[in-house]
Amino acid sequence: MNYNNRIFRAVSNDEHGAVDDSVRFHYRQKGNLLSATYQGGTIREGHLLGTVAEDGSLHFLYHQVHQDGTLHSGECWSKPEELADGRLRMHETWQWTNGQAGKSVLEEVIEESGG
């Protein structure tokens, strides 16, 4: 599984989650090292860093600055599902550093090139 240059957006999130469908995650991958930047909605800027397992599942840490200047961080475990159209859906279980936990679902966004 290769996540390099893939873009994801949230399609569902628990009440303690901070992302909505306006947030875009831009993934990069080198070997089994995964990184991403993200922003949108209440998130001014965020980063994640982690690893890709042989089965394509992800384990990463994330940190973000919200529009109001507050800092948040946590840990996430994510499992991929391939959709009928070839895009990926990621099933995530996460926990904030403060202990609140939840689940979310991200889906790959296929951006149309302008023409």
C-alpha angles and dihedrals in degrees: 000000000000121000097178113136094359120139124210137187131193117258096175137010139174122251093264093052122107102204129086134175092285092067116093122201115204108200127204126185134191112177105315093334113109127192134167143178122212141179142161140101110024092348116093093184137342139179135197131194128185149109139285116225123215090260090055095254118140134222116186148151120230138194131183145178116223126216089257091057098253120139124225133179140175150141131268140193115199132187123198128228120189112225124217090257092054097256121125128245115199120208107205134194112189143172129202118225087249089063101255110133138190150147132256140175125222126190129201116254118216105207116211116230114235116246 
